[in-house]
Amino acid sequence: MLLEDNYSEQPLIPVQLITVTPHKLLAITENHQVVFVNVPKEATKKRDKTYWESLKDIARSEIWIPITEVGHYLIDTDWLAEDEGQLTYIEAIDERHDKQTK
């Protein structure tokens, strides 16, 4: 399911889902802010069981996922880098974290 079309130029933020219902997604950021994640209209209309079960599994597993900084939309490419050899967003975060802990 397409999640958000116009995110390629937007900055992403990592979040963990904490509430998953067919009408509401809540997530927590690295800075411990709770944000509403926008749910695609198609997902609420179709009641896509696999889609919602996948999001519940992600929440239970406490996996960090990307959302757009503006609008808080899920994206469909996860943490993929655009160019070969470029750090993915999550690798950049890990590298930043490693520098802060040294």
C-alpha positions as a Markdown table, in Angstrom:
| # | Residue | x | y | z |
|---|---|---|---|---|
| 1 | Met | 0.0 | 0.0 | 0.0 |
| 2 | Leu | 1.4 | 3.4 | -1.0 |
| 3 | Leu | 1.9 | 5.4 | 2.2 |
| 4 | Glu | 2.9 | 8.9 | 1.1 |
| 5 | Asp | 3.8 | 10.1 | -2.4 |
| 6 | Asn | 5.6 | 13.4 | -1.8 |
| 7 | Tyr | 8.2 | 12.6 | 0.8 |
| 8 | Ser | 11.4 | 12.3 | -1.2 |
| 9 | Glu | 12.5 | 15.9 | -0.4 |
| 10 | Gln | 11.3 | 15.9 | 3.2 |
| 11 | Pro | 13.5 | 15.1 | 6.2 |
| 12 | Leu | 12.7 | 12.0 | 8.0 |
| 13 | Ile | 12.5 | 11.3 | 11.7 |
| 14 | Pro | 12.8 | 7.9 | 13.5 |
| 15 | Val | 9.9 | 6.8 | 15.7 |
| 16 | Gln | 8.6 | 3.7 | 17.5 |
| 17 | Leu | 4.9 | 3.0 | 17.2 |
| 18 | Ile | 3.2 | 2.9 | 20.6 |
| 19 | Thr | -0.5 | 2.7 | 19.7 |
| 20 | Val | -1.9 | 1.1 | 16.6 |
| 21 | Thr | -5.7 | 1.2 | 15.9 |
| 22 | Pro | -7.5 | 1.4 | 12.6 |
| 23 | His | -8.1 | 5.2 | 13.1 |
| 24 | Lys | -5.0 | 6.2 | 15.1 |
| 25 | Leu | -1.3 | 5.7 | 15.1 |
| 26 | Leu | 0.7 | 7.1 | 17.9 |
| 27 | Ala | 4.5 | 7.1 | 18.0 |
| 28 | Ile | 7.3 | 8.3 | 20.2 |
| 29 | Thr | 10.4 | 10.1 | 18.8 |
| 30 | Glu | 14.0 | 9.8 | 19.9 |
| 31 | Asn | 13.4 | 12.9 | 22.0 |
| 32 | His | 10.5 | 11.2 | 23.8 |
| 33 | Gln | 7.8 | 13.3 | 22.1 |
| 34 | Val | 4.5 | 11.6 | 21.3 |
| 35 | Val | 3.3 | 12.3 | 17.8 |
| 36 | Phe | 0.3 | 11.3 | 15.8 |
| 37 | Val | 1.2 | 9.5 | 12.6 |
| 38 | Asn | -1.1 | 10.2 | 9.7 |
| 39 | Val | -3.0 | 7.1 | 8.6 |
| 40 | Pro | -3.5 | 6.8 | 4.8 |
| 41 | Lys | -7.2 | 7.1 | 3.9 |
| 42 | Glu | -7.0 | 3.9 | 1.8 |
| 43 | Ala | -5.9 | 2.0 | 4.9 |
| 44 | Thr | -9.0 | 3.1 | 7.0 |
| 45 | Lys | -11.4 | 2.6 | 4.1 |
| 46 | Lys | -10.2 | -0.9 | 3.1 |
| 47 | Arg | -9.6 | -2.3 | 6.6 |
| 48 | Asp | -6.5 | -4.0 | 5.3 |
| 49 | Lys | -6.0 | -6.6 | 7.9 |
| 50 | Thr | -2.4 | -7.4 | 6.8 |
| 51 | Tyr | -1.4 | -3.8 | 6.9 |
| 52 | Trp | -2.7 | -3.3 | 10.5 |
| 53 | Glu | -1.3 | -6.6 | 11.7 |
| 54 | Ser | 2.1 | -5.6 | 10.3 |
| 55 | Leu | 2.0 | -2.2 | 12.1 |
| 56 | Lys | 1.0 | -4.0 | 15.3 |
| 57 | Asp | 4.0 | -6.4 | 14.9 |
| 58 | Ile | 6.3 | -3.4 | 14.3 |
| 59 | Ala | 5.0 | -1.8 | 17.5 |
| 60 | Arg | 5.4 | -5.0 | 19.6 |
| 61 | Ser | 8.9 | -5.4 | 18.3 |
| 62 | Glu | 9.8 | -1.8 | 19.1 |
| 63 | Ile | 11.3 | -1.3 | 15.7 |
| 64 | Trp | 12.3 | 2.2 | 14.7 |
| 65 | Ile | 10.6 | 3.3 | 11.5 |
| 66 | Pro | 10.9 | 6.5 | 9.5 |
| 67 | Ile | 8.1 | 9.1 | 9.1 |
| 68 | Thr | 8.2 | 12.5 | 7.4 |
| 69 | Glu | 9.1 | 15.3 | 9.7 |
| 70 | Val | 6.4 | 17.5 | 8.2 |
| 71 | Gly | 3.0 | 15.9 | 8.4 |
| 72 | His | 4.2 | 12.7 | 10.1 |
| 73 | Tyr | 3.5 | 10.3 | 7.3 |
| 74 | Leu | 4.7 | 6.7 | 7.0 |
| 75 | Ile | 6.8 | 6.2 | 3.9 |
| 76 | Asp | 7.1 | 3.1 | 1.7 |
| 77 | Thr | 10.9 | 2.9 | 1.2 |
| 78 | Asp | 11.8 | 2.4 | 4.9 |
| 79 | Trp | 15.5 | 3.5 | 5.5 |
| 80 | Leu | 16.8 | 2.9 | 2.0 |
| 81 | Ala | 19.6 | 5.1 | 0.7 |
| 82 | Glu | 19.2 | 6.8 | -2.6 |
| 83 | Asp | 22.9 | 6.4 | -3.7 |
| 84 | Glu | 25.1 | 3.4 | -3.5 |
| 85 | Gly | 27.6 | 3.9 | -0.7 |
| 86 | Gln | 25.7 | 6.6 | 1.0 |
| 87 | Leu | 24.8 | 6.1 | 4.6 |
| 88 | Thr | 21.2 | 5.2 | 5.2 |
| 89 | Tyr | 19.4 | 7.5 | 7.7 |
| 90 | Ile | 19.5 | 4.9 | 10.4 |
| 91 | Glu | 23.3 | 4.4 | 9.9 |
| 92 | Ala | 23.8 | 8.1 | 10.2 |
| 93 | Ile | 21.9 | 8.1 | 13.4 |
| 94 | Asp | 23.9 | 5.2 | 14.7 |
| 95 | Glu | 27.1 | 7.0 | 13.8 |
| 96 | Arg | 26.0 | 10.2 | 15.5 |
| 97 | His | 25.1 | 8.1 | 18.6 |
| 98 | Asp | 28.5 | 6.4 | 18.7 |
| 99 | Lys | 30.2 | 9.8 | 18.6 |
| 100 | Gln | 28.1 | 11.1 | 21.5 |
| 101 | Thr | 28.9 | 8.1 | 23.7 |
| 102 | Lys | 32.6 | 8.3 | 23.2 |
